[in-house]
């Protein structure tokens, strides 16, 4: 399918690996030029080189902490202050127990997983509205629909972003800007490996056994892949997604048994 976005320009955050890279590659395959961001310069630059070699699009890597003012300024400078597509993404806060989290822990999680996305939308969406076309995909989590007890920091921050998008997306849609949230379940990424490692350590089992056990809770009996995720992200960024507004789209292999 021709997504109709060849020649558009996108910012993809946390794009050096995992789900962010999956989104960047899918957009590049559709002919989109990219500014990609992550904290680690070495991995980011390697990703940029590989995407250019494979897809022939323009890719500008910006190594910076997107959760800081300085990091966002560096990315926006590389964009020249405007983009057609924005993919918001940031690593989730660590798991834990509700009694252990301090105010600072919550502020850090909200900064990374809510306010950073809001700041980038505030910076880039007005230009999209002026030009009459834009796409925003916020990568959140399945925990927005079905909160996970040990991921309380993530539950809190990402639910806040969901509430913000519910109103904002409907206000910008008349100007051709489409904003949605993409909710990953367990995918084969560093995040999944970290969670599986925590279970393995707590229960005295191998990481492989922890993963196999988690896979059995998913109807597909497998983790998702970055390619699965990226393909859905690219569709939401396409010309064909103009009637999908303010939605929270689950990619979890059916793990969340939600009828509505």
Buried (B, 14 or more C-beta within 10 A) or exposed (E): EEBEBEEBBBBBBBBBBBBBBBBBBBBBBBBBBBBBBBBEEEBBBBBBEBBBEEBEBEBBBBBBBBBEEEBBEBBBEBBEEBBBBBBBBBBBBBBBEEEEBEEEBBEBBBBBBBBBBBBBBEBBBBBBBEEEBBBBBBBBBBBBBBBEEBBBBBBBBBBBBBEBBBEBBEEBBEBBBBBBBBBBBBBBBEBBEEBBEBBBEEEEBEBEEBBEBBBEEBEEEEBBBBEBBBBBBBBBBBEBBEEBBBBBBBBBBEBBEEEE
